[in-house]
Amino acid sequence: MAFRARYVCYVCNEGVRVQQSIVYQENAEIRRIAVQRRNELEFPEANLVAANSRICLRCHRSIAEEIRMFQEDPDPTILRVLFKQNNCIVCHAPAFTRLNLAARVDIFLKKEIYVSDNARSCPDHLNNSGLLLRPLQDGLKAIRKPVLLKGRELTTFMSCLRNKANDPPLKMDDEENFSDEELRALTSLTRAQFRDLFEYCEPVELYGSLRTIAKQDLFCFLCKI
């Protein structure tokens, strides 16, 4: 069997043997989108296209689909979407836990990333409410591309988004408003540890009088250190 060189995909940085060149003139639009995606993924030297720059078949199909959608609709709906979601959206390991609607809306509100209804995650990445842990949301890779949203999917998502917008603001005066995972990410303490530490908080003198320390004060202090 003849040896075949293994290249690294210009867009996703994965090693591949089957690839498509992006340097030729007839691939100018594919090359433009490939450069744009590499920039959005914050990979180094995004604007440097070498003579041997190639993209994998998966990225080529995705870019070709984007070009087709623009041809059919010059003004499509464009959203930031996950770059990969075939497996766990965080660690990319095989995962079988599908993100619930509330988790998808939470990611959209926090990171402005639209997550489709077939996205999955490892259970360890979710809090007690099934939401993706907030520190892990910062590591999600997303790109801007045209998205075709079906009527029922859009209606369901917008309804949940509206309900979320009407929720009362999260109060910082009660540790019960946070899961152990969320509180640990913000303060390095669990809820039980937070309560134990609060028992040691004594009133402090301020402007000639004693001021009682509230849980919100302790919370803000722990977030700053």
PyMOL commands that set and color helices and strands:
alter all, ss='L'
color gray80, all
select helices_A, chain A and resi 25-40+57-72+101-111+123-125+134-137+151-165+175-177+180-187+191-198+215-224
alter helices_A, ss='H'
color red, helices_A
select strands_A, chain A and resi 7-8+15-16+19-21+54-56+78-82+97-98+120-121+142-146+204-206+209-211
alter strands_A, ss='S'
color yellow, strands_A
deselect
rebuild
show_as cartoon
